[in-house]
């Protein structure tokens, strides 16, 4: 279980970096980028979590070895 918490932490950190860099490159105004960051971060984490859930369901459904 400790391994799961470590991987979730790595996931959250890597998504933080991805969203921070993309925010700074897409917005010319730094204040606007900082203001938009929390919503973009939450959206990115939720969407990638949904993708992970779909992949795990597909793996369990189609790649299960009996």
N, CA, C and O atoms as a CHARMM CRD file, in Angstrom:
* protein
*
  264
    1    1 UNK  N      0.82500  -1.19800   0.00000 PROA 1      0.00000
    2    1 UNK  CA     0.00000   0.00000   0.00000 PROA 1      0.00000
    3    1 UNK  C      0.86300   1.25300   0.00000 PROA 1      0.00000
    4    1 UNK  O      0.49900   2.25800  -0.61000 PROA 1      0.00000
    5    2 UNK  N      1.99600   1.20000   0.67500 PROA 2      0.00000
    6    2 UNK  CA     2.90800   2.33300   0.68300 PROA 2      0.00000
    7    2 UNK  C      3.38800   2.64800  -0.72500 PROA 2      0.00000
    8    2 UNK  O      3.58900   3.80900  -1.08200 PROA 2      0.00000
    9    3 UNK  N      3.56800   1.60000  -1.52000 PROA 3      0.00000
   10    3 UNK  CA     3.99500   1.77900  -2.90500 PROA 3      0.00000
   11    3 UNK  C      2.94400   2.55900  -3.70000 PROA 3      0.00000
   12    3 UNK  O      3.29100   3.37800  -4.55100 PROA 3      0.00000
   13    4 UNK  N      1.67400   2.30900  -3.42700 PROA 4      0.00000
   14    4 UNK  CA     0.58800   3.02200  -4.10400 PROA 4      0.00000
   15    4 UNK  C      0.62800   4.51200  -3.77800 PROA 4      0.00000
   16    4 UNK  O      0.47900   5.34600  -4.67100 PROA 4      0.00000
   17    5 UNK  N      0.82600   4.84500  -2.52500 PROA 5      0.00000
   18    5 UNK  CA     0.89800   6.25400  -2.12900 PROA 5      0.00000
   19    5 UNK  C      2.08600   6.94700  -2.79500 PROA 5      0.00000
   20    5 UNK  O      1.97600   8.09700  -3.21800 PROA 5      0.00000
   21    6 UNK  N      3.20300   6.25900  -2.88700 PROA 6      0.00000
   22    6 UNK  CA     4.38000   6.81100  -3.54600 PROA 6      0.00000
   23    6 UNK  C      4.09500   7.09800  -5.01800 PROA 6      0.00000
   24    6 UNK  O      4.46500   8.15600  -5.52600 PROA 6      0.00000
   25    7 UNK  N      3.44100   6.16400  -5.70400 PROA 7      0.00000
   26    7 UNK  CA     3.13900   6.35300  -7.12100 PROA 7      0.00000
   27    7 UNK  C      2.09900   7.45000  -7.34200 PROA 7      0.00000
   28    7 UNK  O      2.18600   8.19100  -8.32100 PROA 7      0.00000
   29    8 UNK  N      1.13800   7.56100  -6.46800 PROA 8      0.00000
   30    8 UNK  CA     0.15900   8.65100  -6.56500 PROA 8      0.00000
   31    8 UNK  C      0.86000   9.98700  -6.36800 PROA 8      0.00000
   32    8 UNK  O      0.57200  10.95500  -7.07100 PROA 8      0.00000
   33    9 UNK  N      1.78200  10.03900  -5.41000 PROA 9      0.00000
   34    9 UNK  CA     2.56500  11.26300  -5.20300 PROA 9      0.00000
   35    9 UNK  C      3.39100  11.63500  -6.41900 PROA 9      0.00000
   36    9 UNK  O      3.44600  12.80500  -6.79800 PROA 9      0.00000
   37   10 UNK  N      4.03400  10.65300  -7.03300 PROA 10     0.00000
   38   10 UNK  CA     4.79400  10.91200  -8.26000 PROA 10     0.00000
   39   10 UNK  C      3.89000  11.39800  -9.38800 PROA 10     0.00000
   40   10 UNK  O      4.25100  12.30200 -10.14200 PROA 10     0.00000
   41   11 UNK  N      2.71300  10.79000  -9.49500 PROA 11     0.00000
   42   11 UNK  CA     1.74200  11.20600 -10.51300 PROA 11     0.00000
   43   11 UNK  C      1.33200  12.66000 -10.30200 PROA 11     0.00000
   44   11 UNK  O      1.30800  13.44700 -11.24800 PROA 11     0.00000
   45   12 UNK  N      1.00800  13.01500  -9.05500 PROA 12     0.00000
   46   12 UNK  CA     0.58100  14.39000  -8.77000 PROA 12     0.00000
   47   12 UNK  C      1.71300  15.38200  -9.00800 PROA 12     0.00000
   48   12 UNK  O      1.47200  16.48300  -9.50500 PROA 12     0.00000
   49   13 UNK  N      2.93500  15.01300  -8.66400 PROA 13     0.00000
   50   13 UNK  CA     4.07000  15.90400  -8.89600 PROA 13     0.00000
   51   13 UNK  C      4.33300  16.09100 -10.38600 PROA 13     0.00000
   52   13 UNK  O      4.54900  17.21300 -10.84200 PROA 13     0.00000
   53   14 UNK  N      4.31700  14.99500 -11.14700 PROA 14     0.00000
   54   14 UNK  CA     4.58900  15.11300 -12.58200 PROA 14     0.00000
   55   14 UNK  C      3.48700  15.89500 -13.29300 PROA 14     0.00000
   56   14 UNK  O      3.77500  16.66100 -14.21200 PROA 14     0.00000
   57   15 UNK  N      2.23200  15.71500 -12.88500 PROA 15     0.00000
   58   15 UNK  CA     1.16800  16.50700 -13.50500 PROA 15     0.00000
   59   15 UNK  C      1.28500  17.97700 -13.11600 PROA 15     0.00000
   60   15 UNK  O      0.95900  18.85700 -13.91200 PROA 15     0.00000
   61   16 UNK  N      1.74600  18.24500 -11.90300 PROA 16     0.00000
   62   16 UNK  CA     1.97200  19.62100 -11.47700 PROA 16     0.00000
   63   16 UNK  C      2.98900  20.30100 -12.38400 PROA 16     0.00000
   64   16 UNK  O      2.78400  21.43700 -12.81100 PROA 16     0.00000
   65   17 UNK  N      4.07900  19.61000 -12.67600 PROA 17     0.00000
   66   17 UNK  CA     5.12100  20.17300 -13.54700 PROA 17     0.00000
   67   17 UNK  C      4.58600  20.37300 -14.96100 PROA 17     0.00000
   68   17 UNK  O      4.81400  21.42100 -15.56500 PROA 17     0.00000
   69   18 UNK  N      3.88700  19.39300 -15.48700 PROA 18     0.00000
   70   18 UNK  CA     3.35200  19.49300 -16.84800 PROA 18     0.00000
   71   18 UNK  C      2.40800  20.68200 -16.97700 PROA 18     0.00000
   72   18 UNK  O      2.51400  21.46000 -17.92500 PROA 18     0.00000
   73   19 UNK  N      1.49600  20.82500 -16.03900 PROA 19     0.00000
   74   19 UNK  CA     0.51100  21.90700 -16.09800 PROA 19     0.00000
   75   19 UNK  C      1.17700  23.26200 -15.85200 PROA 19     0.00000
   76   19 UNK  O      0.81500  24.24700 -16.49600 PROA 19     0.00000
   77   20 UNK  N      2.12900  23.32600 -14.94600 PROA 20     0.00000
   78   20 UNK  CA     2.81000  24.59800 -14.67300 PROA 20     0.00000
   79   20 UNK  C      3.56400  25.08600 -15.90900 PROA 20     0.00000
   80   20 UNK  O      3.48100  26.26200 -16.26100 PROA 20     0.00000
   81   21 UNK  N      4.28700  24.20200 -16.55800 PROA 21     0.00000
   82   21 UNK  CA     5.03100  24.59400 -17.75600 PROA 21     0.00000
   83   21 UNK  C      4.07700  24.98800 -18.87300 PROA 21     0.00000
   84   21 UNK  O      4.30200  25.98900 -19.55200 PROA 21     0.00000
   85   22 UNK  N      3.02000  24.21700 -19.07100 PROA 22     0.00000
   86   22 UNK  CA     2.08700  24.55700 -20.15000 PROA 22     0.00000
   87   22 UNK  C      1.35900  25.86200 -19.86100 PROA 22     0.00000
   88   22 UNK  O      1.07400  26.62300 -20.78600 PROA 22     0.00000
   89   23 UNK  N      1.05200  26.13500 -18.60000 PROA 23     0.00000
   90   23 UNK  CA     0.40500  27.40500 -18.23100 PROA 23     0.00000
   91   23 UNK  C      1.31500  28.58600 -18.55700 PROA 23     0.00000
   92   23 UNK  O      0.87100  29.58700 -19.11800 PROA 23     0.00000
   93   24 UNK  N      2.56500  28.46200 -18.20600 PROA 24     0.00000
   94   24 UNK  CA     3.49200  29.57300 -18.41800 PROA 24     0.00000
   95   24 UNK  C      3.77300  29.81400 -19.90700 PROA 24     0.00000
   96   24 UNK  O      4.01800  30.94700 -20.32000 PROA 24     0.00000
   97   25 UNK  N      3.73600  28.75300 -20.70000 PROA 25     0.00000
   98   25 UNK  CA     3.99800  28.92600 -22.13000 PROA 25     0.00000
   99   25 UNK  C      2.76800  29.37700 -22.91500 PROA 25     0.00000
  100   25 UNK  O      2.91000  30.01600 -23.95700 PROA 25     0.00000
  101   26 UNK  N      1.57200  29.06000 -22.43800 PROA 26     0.00000
  102   26 UNK  CA     0.37700  29.42200 -23.19500 PROA 26     0.00000
  103   26 UNK  C     -0.15200  30.80800 -22.86500 PROA 26     0.00000
  104   26 UNK  O     -0.81100  31.43300 -23.69700 PROA 26     0.00000
  105   27 UNK  N      0.12700  31.29600 -21.66300 PROA 27     0.00000
  106   27 UNK  CA    -0.37600  32.61200 -21.25600 PROA 27     0.00000
  107   27 UNK  C      0.76100  33.63900 -21.25900 PROA 27     0.00000
  108   27 UNK  O      1.81300  33.41100 -20.66100 PROA 27     0.00000
  109   28 UNK  N      0.54300  34.75500 -21.92900 PROA 28     0.00000
  110   28 UNK  CA     1.55600  35.81000 -21.97800 PROA 28     0.00000
  111   28 UNK  C      1.65600  36.54800 -20.64300 PROA 28     0.00000
  112   28 UNK  O      2.74000  36.98200 -20.25200 PROA 28     0.00000
  113   29 UNK  N      0.54300  36.68900 -19.95200 PROA 29     0.00000
  114   29 UNK  CA     0.51400  37.39900 -18.67800 PROA 29     0.00000
  115   29 UNK  C      0.71300  36.39700 -17.53500 PROA 29     0.00000
  116   29 UNK  O     -0.06100  35.45100 -17.39100 PROA 29     0.00000
  117   30 UNK  N      1.75500  36.61200 -16.72500 PROA 30     0.00000
  118   30 UNK  CA     2.04900  35.68800 -15.63200 PROA 30     0.00000
  119   30 UNK  C      0.94900  35.66000 -14.58100 PROA 30     0.00000
  120   30 UNK  O      0.65400  34.59900 -14.03000 PROA 30     0.00000
  121   31 UNK  N      0.34200  36.79600 -14.29400 PROA 31     0.00000
  122   31 UNK  CA    -0.73700  36.83400 -13.30300 PROA 31     0.00000
  123   31 UNK  C     -1.92400  35.99000 -13.75400 PROA 31     0.00000
  124   31 UNK  O     -2.53600  35.28500 -12.95200 PROA 31     0.00000
  125   32 UNK  N     -2.24000  36.06800 -15.02800 PROA 32     0.00000
  126   32 UNK  CA    -3.34500  35.27400 -15.57000 PROA 32     0.00000
  127   32 UNK  C     -3.00100  33.78400 -15.53000 PROA 32     0.00000
  128   32 UNK  O     -3.86200  32.95200 -15.24100 PROA 32     0.00000
  129   33 UNK  N     -1.74000  33.45200 -15.82000 PROA 33     0.00000
  130   33 UNK  CA    -1.31200  32.05300 -15.78300 PROA 33     0.00000
  131   33 UNK  C     -1.42000  31.49400 -14.37200 PROA 33     0.00000
  132   33 UNK  O     -1.87300  30.36500 -14.18600 PROA 33     0.00000
  133   34 UNK  N     -1.00900  32.27000 -13.38300 PROA 34     0.00000
  134   34 UNK  CA    -1.10100  31.82300 -11.98400 PROA 34     0.00000
  135   34 UNK  C     -2.55700  31.68000 -11.55900 PROA 34     0.00000
  136   34 UNK  O     -2.90400  30.75800 -10.82200 PROA 34     0.00000
  137   35 UNK  N     -3.39400  32.57600 -12.01500 PROA 35     0.00000
  138   35 UNK  CA    -4.82000  32.52700 -11.66700 PROA 35     0.00000
  139   35 UNK  C     -5.50500  31.30900 -12.30100 PROA 35     0.00000
  140   35 UNK  O     -6.39200  30.71200 -11.69100 PROA 35     0.00000
  141   36 UNK  N     -5.09800  30.94400 -13.51600 PROA 36     0.00000
  142   36 UNK  CA    -5.72400  29.81900 -14.21500 PROA 36     0.00000
  143   36 UNK  C     -5.15400  28.45700 -13.80600 PROA 36     0.00000
  144   36 UNK  O     -5.74600  27.41600 -14.09200 PROA 36     0.00000
  145   37 UNK  N     -4.00900  28.47700 -13.14100 PROA 37     0.00000
  146   37 UNK  CA    -3.31700  27.22400 -12.81900 PROA 37     0.00000
  147   37 UNK  C     -4.16000  26.22100 -12.02100 PROA 37     0.00000
  148   37 UNK  O     -4.22200  25.05700 -12.41800 PROA 37     0.00000
  149   38 UNK  N     -4.81000  26.61200 -10.91900 PROA 38     0.00000
  150   38 UNK  CA    -5.55200  25.59200 -10.13000 PROA 38     0.00000
  151   38 UNK  C     -6.63600  24.86300 -10.93300 PROA 38     0.00000
  152   38 UNK  O     -6.78700  23.64700 -10.81700 PROA 38     0.00000
  153   39 UNK  N     -7.37800  25.60300 -11.73600 PROA 39     0.00000
  154   39 UNK  CA    -8.44200  24.96000 -12.52500 PROA 39     0.00000
  155   39 UNK  C     -7.85600  24.01900 -13.57600 PROA 39     0.00000
  156   39 UNK  O     -8.36000  22.91500 -13.78400 PROA 39     0.00000
  157   40 UNK  N     -6.79700  24.46500 -14.22800 PROA 40     0.00000
  158   40 UNK  CA    -6.15600  23.61200 -15.23800 PROA 40     0.00000
  159   40 UNK  C     -5.55200  22.37000 -14.60400 PROA 40     0.00000
  160   40 UNK  O     -5.62400  21.27900 -15.17000 PROA 40     0.00000
  161   41 UNK  N     -4.95600  22.53600 -13.42700 PROA 41     0.00000
  162   41 UNK  CA    -4.34800  21.39300 -12.73900 PROA 41     0.00000
  163   41 UNK  C     -5.41600  20.37800 -12.34600 PROA 41     0.00000
  164   41 UNK  O     -5.25300  19.17900 -12.57000 PROA 41     0.00000
  165   42 UNK  N     -6.49900  20.85900 -11.76600 PROA 42     0.00000
  166   42 UNK  CA    -7.58200  19.95900 -11.36900 PROA 42     0.00000
  167   42 UNK  C     -8.17500  19.24500 -12.58100 PROA 42     0.00000
  168   42 UNK  O     -8.42700  18.04100 -12.52900 PROA 42     0.00000
  169   43 UNK  N     -8.39500  19.97300 -13.66100 PROA 43     0.00000
  170   43 UNK  CA    -8.93100  19.37100 -14.88300 PROA 43     0.00000
  171   43 UNK  C     -7.99400  18.29500 -15.42200 PROA 43     0.00000
  172   43 UNK  O     -8.43500  17.20800 -15.79300 PROA 43     0.00000
  173   44 UNK  N     -6.70800  18.60200 -15.46200 PROA 44     0.00000
  174   44 UNK  CA    -5.73300  17.64500 -15.98400 PROA 44     0.00000
  175   44 UNK  C     -5.68500  16.38600 -15.12400 PROA 44     0.00000
  176   44 UNK  O     -5.65300  15.27700 -15.65600 PROA 44     0.00000
  177   45 UNK  N     -5.68000  16.54500 -13.80900 PROA 45     0.00000
  178   45 UNK  CA    -5.62800  15.39100 -12.90900 PROA 45     0.00000
  179   45 UNK  C     -6.88900  14.54100 -13.05300 PROA 45     0.00000
  180   45 UNK  O     -6.80500  13.31400 -13.09200 PROA 45     0.00000
  181   46 UNK  N     -8.04400  15.17400 -13.13200 PROA 46     0.00000
  182   46 UNK  CA    -9.30000  14.41700 -13.25300 PROA 46     0.00000
  183   46 UNK  C     -9.35100  13.66500 -14.58400 PROA 46     0.00000
  184   46 UNK  O     -9.70200  12.48600 -14.61700 PROA 46     0.00000
  185   47 UNK  N     -9.00800  14.33500 -15.66600 PROA 47     0.00000
  186   47 UNK  CA    -9.07200  13.69500 -16.98700 PROA 47     0.00000
  187   47 UNK  C     -8.07300  12.55100 -17.08500 PROA 47     0.00000
  188   47 UNK  O     -8.41600  11.48200 -17.59100 PROA 47     0.00000
  189   48 UNK  N     -6.84800  12.74800 -16.61300 PROA 48     0.00000
  190   48 UNK  CA    -5.87800  11.65500 -16.67700 PROA 48     0.00000
  191   48 UNK  C     -6.27300  10.51100 -15.74400 PROA 48     0.00000
  192   48 UNK  O     -5.99100   9.35100 -16.04500 PROA 48     0.00000
  193   49 UNK  N     -6.91200  10.81100 -14.63400 PROA 49     0.00000
  194   49 UNK  CA    -7.38900   9.75000 -13.74200 PROA 49     0.00000
  195   49 UNK  C     -8.49900   8.93400 -14.39900 PROA 49     0.00000
  196   49 UNK  O     -8.56300   7.71700 -14.22300 PROA 49     0.00000
  197   50 UNK  N     -9.35900   9.58900 -15.14200 PROA 50     0.00000
  198   50 UNK  CA   -10.40900   8.87700 -15.88100 PROA 50     0.00000
  199   50 UNK  C     -9.78200   7.97300 -16.93900 PROA 50     0.00000
  200   50 UNK  O    -10.21700   6.83500 -17.11900 PROA 50     0.00000
  201   51 UNK  N     -8.77400   8.46600 -17.63000 PROA 51     0.00000
  202   51 UNK  CA    -8.08100   7.64500 -18.63200 PROA 51     0.00000
  203   51 UNK  C     -7.44600   6.42600 -17.96600 PROA 51     0.00000
  204   51 UNK  O     -7.52500   5.31800 -18.49700 PROA 51     0.00000
  205   52 UNK  N     -6.82400   6.62100 -16.81800 PROA 52     0.00000
  206   52 UNK  CA    -6.22400   5.50000 -16.08800 PROA 52     0.00000
  207   52 UNK  C     -7.29800   4.49200 -15.68400 PROA 52     0.00000
  208   52 UNK  O     -7.09600   3.28500 -15.81600 PROA 52     0.00000
  209   53 UNK  N     -8.41900   4.97200 -15.19900 PROA 53     0.00000
  210   53 UNK  CA    -9.50900   4.06900 -14.79600 PROA 53     0.00000
  211   53 UNK  C    -10.02500   3.25900 -15.98100 PROA 53     0.00000
  212   53 UNK  O    -10.26100   2.05800 -15.85800 PROA 53     0.00000
  213   54 UNK  N    -10.20000   3.90700 -17.11900 PROA 54     0.00000
  214   54 UNK  CA   -10.65900   3.19700 -18.32300 PROA 54     0.00000
  215   54 UNK  C     -9.63400   2.14900 -18.74600 PROA 54     0.00000
  216   54 UNK  O     -9.99600   1.03500 -19.12200 PROA 54     0.00000
  217   55 UNK  N     -8.35600   2.51000 -18.68300 PROA 55     0.00000
  218   55 UNK  CA    -7.31000   1.54900 -19.04600 PROA 55     0.00000
  219   55 UNK  C     -7.29600   0.35200 -18.09300 PROA 55     0.00000
  220   55 UNK  O     -7.11700  -0.78300 -18.53300 PROA 55     0.00000
  221   56 UNK  N     -7.48000   0.59300 -16.80100 PROA 56     0.00000
  222   56 UNK  CA    -7.49700  -0.51500 -15.84300 PROA 56     0.00000
  223   56 UNK  C     -8.70900  -1.42100 -16.04600 PROA 56     0.00000
  224   56 UNK  O     -8.59800  -2.64100 -15.92700 PROA 56     0.00000
  225   57 UNK  N     -9.85800  -0.83400 -16.34900 PROA 57     0.00000
  226   57 UNK  CA   -11.05400  -1.64400 -16.62700 PROA 57     0.00000
  227   57 UNK  C    -10.84600  -2.45900 -17.90100 PROA 57     0.00000
  228   57 UNK  O    -11.19500  -3.63900 -17.94900 PROA 57     0.00000
  229   58 UNK  N    -10.28200  -1.83600 -18.92600 PROA 58     0.00000
  230   58 UNK  CA   -10.03000  -2.57000 -20.17600 PROA 58     0.00000
  231   58 UNK  C     -9.01400  -3.68500 -19.95200 PROA 58     0.00000
  232   58 UNK  O     -9.16000  -4.77600 -20.50200 PROA 58     0.00000
  233   59 UNK  N     -7.99300  -3.42000 -19.15200 PROA 59     0.00000
  234   59 UNK  CA    -7.00700  -4.45800 -18.85500 PROA 59     0.00000
  235   59 UNK  C     -7.65400  -5.62000 -18.10800 PROA 59     0.00000
  236   59 UNK  O     -7.41900  -6.78500 -18.42900 PROA 59     0.00000
  237   60 UNK  N     -8.46400  -5.29300 -17.11600 PROA 60     0.00000
  238   60 UNK  CA    -9.11900  -6.33600 -16.33300 PROA 60     0.00000
  239   60 UNK  C    -10.10300  -7.13800 -17.19000 PROA 60     0.00000
  240   60 UNK  O    -10.24800  -8.34800 -17.02000 PROA 60     0.00000
  241   61 UNK  N    -10.76900  -6.45200 -18.10400 PROA 61     0.00000
  242   61 UNK  CA   -11.77800  -7.11600 -18.92900 PROA 61     0.00000
  243   61 UNK  C    -11.16300  -7.95000 -20.05100 PROA 61     0.00000
  244   61 UNK  O    -11.55200  -9.10100 -20.24900 PROA 61     0.00000
  245   62 UNK  N    -10.21200  -7.38500 -20.78200 PROA 62     0.00000
  246   62 UNK  CA    -9.71700  -8.03300 -21.99100 PROA 62     0.00000
  247   62 UNK  C     -8.39000  -8.76900 -21.81900 PROA 62     0.00000
  248   62 UNK  O     -8.10400  -9.69400 -22.57900 PROA 62     0.00000
  249   63 UNK  N     -7.58900  -8.38800 -20.85500 PROA 63     0.00000
  250   63 UNK  CA    -6.27500  -9.00400 -20.73300 PROA 63     0.00000
  251   63 UNK  C     -6.18500  -9.95700 -19.55400 PROA 63     0.00000
  252   63 UNK  O     -5.09500 -10.40600 -19.19900 PROA 63     0.00000
  253   64 UNK  N     -7.30400 -10.26500 -18.95400 PROA 64     0.00000
  254   64 UNK  CA    -7.29000 -11.19800 -17.81700 PROA 64     0.00000
  255   64 UNK  C     -6.98300 -12.60100 -18.31800 PROA 64     0.00000
  256   64 UNK  O     -7.57300 -13.08700 -19.28200 PROA 64     0.00000
  257   65 UNK  N     -6.03700 -13.23500 -17.62900 PROA 65     0.00000
  258   65 UNK  CA    -5.66000 -14.60300 -17.98000 PROA 65     0.00000
  259   65 UNK  C     -6.30000 -15.52600 -16.95000 PROA 65     0.00000
  260   65 UNK  O     -6.10300 -15.37000 -15.74500 PROA 65     0.00000
  261   66 UNK  N     -7.06600 -16.48500 -17.44700 PROA 66     0.00000
  262   66 UNK  CA    -7.75900 -17.42000 -16.55000 PROA 66     0.00000
  263   66 UNK  C     -6.92200 -18.63400 -16.28100 PROA 66     0.00000
  264   66 UNK  O     -7.34600 -19.52700 -15.54800 PROA 66     0.00000
